[in-house]
Amino acid sequence: MLAIIGGRGMTELANLHITHRQVMRTPYGEPSGAFLFGMLNQHQVIFLARHGYGHTIPPHLVNYRANLWALREQGVSNVISIATVGGIRADLTPGVIAVPDQIIDYTHGRDATFYDTRDAVYINANFALPFCPELRTRILQSAALVHHPARDGGVYAATQGPRLDSIAEINRFERDGADMVGMTGMPETALAMELQLKYAILAVVVNHAAGRGNNQQGVNMEQVNVTAVAAMERVRSILECVVSCDGN
């Protein structure tokens, strides 16, 4: 089964025919909200709003462990994260959709592993390829089929938030090799790997990063929200196509 985790601009999946809602409990606390079970293009999916259905949970307080654990317990094997990002690379302008293939973690203080006790044998997750190549390919192919092509690849810089980044920080991320910046990619990506979930990010560029493009004085959040909402129609079309591909 496929799960979709929505971020900014997607606190609900408008084209999802909801069959029921279910509140979950996990050993790690409560997920961000009730799971929405439903049909998307005649395929069963689960939707969860990462920041809550009122967008009230900031990135550093999201219970990533509970979200992913509960999804796995419901039989989910594939997870697509919808994430808004700032574009660092010149071609990643507002409105562009990208499917990153690498990630750099700048977060701190988040619950970043399920192996946080001494009473269980732990594994060292092989994080060389953080995102599932098969799922990334499905997203890219689907985007092309519905005529909303996405950029293939890119390095996602995961920052702590909830504040935005300084120009100096963005310059640092660029020197480190980052192409885009967001606040929710970690530890979600690593936790999904620990649970052996196939996981990929569908990133929507909603602004130039600080000091880039028209954001020489900082990011205009009102414009960010407008861009995010406008882009989600294309994202929904891509998702409808993804669920119809083999492997779901």
URZITA-V965043 format. One record per residue. RES is the residue in three letters. OMEGA is omega in degrees with one decimal (* if undefined). Layout:
[[RES/OMEGA] [RES/OMEGA]]
This chain:
[[MET/179.3] [LEU/172.0] [ALA/177.0] [ILE/176.2] [ILE/-177.0] [GLY/177.7] [GLY/179.2] [ARG/179.2] [GLY/179.9] [MET/173.7] [THR/171.7] [GLU/179.3] [LEU/-169.1] [ALA/-177.7] [ASN/177.1] [LEU/174.6] [HIS/-172.4] [ILE/176.6] [THR/174.5] [HIS/175.6] [ARG/-179.4] [GLN/175.0] [VAL/-174.9] [MET/171.1] [ARG/-179.9] [THR/174.0] [PRO/-176.2] [TYR/-179.5] [GLY/-175.1] [GLU/172.2] [PRO/-176.4] [SER/180.0] [GLY/176.8] [ALA/174.2] [PHE/174.1] [LEU/177.0] [PHE/-179.9] [GLY/-178.1] [MET/176.0] [LEU/-177.5] [ASN/176.6] [GLN/175.5] [HIS/-178.8] [GLN/176.6] [VAL/172.8] [ILE/177.4] [PHE/175.7] [LEU/174.0] [ALA/-174.0] [ARG/-176.1] [HIS/-175.8] [GLY/-174.4] [TYR/171.5] [GLY/-177.9] [HIS/-174.9] [THR/-176.2] [ILE/-179.7] [PRO/-173.1] [PRO/-175.7] [HIS/179.7] [LEU/175.5] [VAL/176.9] [ASN/-175.8] [TYR/-179.0] [ARG/179.9] [ALA/-179.6] [ASN/-174.6] [LEU/178.2] [TRP/-179.3] [ALA/177.1] [LEU/179.2] [ARG/180.0] [GLU/178.4] [GLN/177.1] [GLY/177.7] [VAL/175.8] [SER/-178.9] [ASN/-179.6] [VAL/172.6] [ILE/176.7] [SER/173.1] [ILE/-173.9] [ALA/172.5] [THR/-176.1] [VAL/169.8] [GLY/-178.3] [GLY/174.3] [ILE/178.8] [ARG/-170.5] [ALA/-176.4] [ASP/179.2] [LEU/-176.5] [THR/-179.3] [PRO/-179.0] [GLY/178.8] [VAL/174.8] [ILE/-178.0] [ALA/176.5] [VAL/-174.8] [PRO/177.8] [ASP/177.3] [GLN/-177.5] [ILE/172.9] [ILE/-174.5] [ASP/174.8] [TYR/-178.7] [THR/178.2] [HIS/174.2] [GLY/178.8] [ARG/176.4] [ASP/-164.9] [ALA/179.6] [THR/171.9] [PHE/-178.1] [TYR/-177.2] [ASP/174.5] [THR/-178.6] [ARG/-174.5] [ASP/179.2] [ALA/176.5] [VAL/-177.8] [TYR/175.2] [ILE/172.7] [ASN/-178.7] [ALA/177.5] [ASN/-171.4] [PHE/-179.2] [ALA/175.4] [LEU/-170.7] [PRO/-174.3] [PHE/-177.4] [CYS/-179.9] [PRO/-179.4] [GLU/-178.8] [LEU/175.7] [ARG/-179.8] [THR/178.4] [ARG/-179.8] [ILE/-178.7] [LEU/178.8] [GLN/179.0] [SER/179.0] [ALA/178.6] [ALA/-177.6] [LEU/-179.0] [VAL/174.8] [HIS/171.6] [HIS/-171.7] [PRO/-178.2] [ALA/175.4] [ARG/-179.1] [ASP/175.7] [GLY/-177.9] [GLY/-179.5] [VAL/-179.0] [TYR/173.8] [ALA/-179.5] [ALA/-177.4] [THR/-170.8] [GLN/-174.8] [GLY/-2.3] [PRO/177.7] [ARG/174.6] [LEU/-172.1] [ASP/173.9] [SER/177.1] [ILE/179.5] [ALA/177.9] [GLU/177.8] [ILE/176.8] [ASN/177.8] [ARG/179.9] [PHE/178.9] [GLU/177.0] [ARG/178.4] [ASP/178.2] [GLY/-178.7] [ALA/179.2] [ASP/-177.7] [MET/-177.2] [VAL/177.9] [GLY/-173.2] [MET/-172.1] [THR/-176.5] [GLY/177.5] [MET/7.1] [PRO/-174.2] [GLU/-177.8] [THR/-178.0] [ALA/179.3] [LEU/177.0] [ALA/179.2] [MET/178.3] [GLU/178.8] [LEU/179.6] [GLN/173.8] [LEU/172.7] [LYS/-167.7] [TYR/175.2] [ALA/178.0] [ILE/169.1] [LEU/-171.1] [ALA/176.7] [VAL/178.0] [VAL/-176.9] [VAL/178.5] [ASN/165.1] [HIS/174.6] [ALA/-177.1] [ALA/-179.9] [GLY/-179.8] [ARG/176.5] [GLY/-178.7] [ASN/-177.7] [ASN/178.2] [GLN/179.4] [GLN/-179.0] [GLY/-172.6] [VAL/176.5] [ASN/-173.9] [MET/177.1] [GLU/178.3] [GLN/176.3] [VAL/-178.4] [ASN/178.3] [VAL/-179.7] [THR/-178.9] [ALA/-178.7] [VAL/-179.5] [ALA/-177.2] [ALA/-172.8] [MET/175.1] [GLU/176.8] [ARG/178.7] [VAL/179.9] [ARG/177.7] [SER/178.4] [ILE/-178.5] [LEU/177.0] [GLU/179.3] [CYS/-178.8] [VAL/-174.3] [VAL/179.8] [SER/-179.9] [CYS/175.7] [ASP/177.2] [GLY/179.2] [ASN/*]]
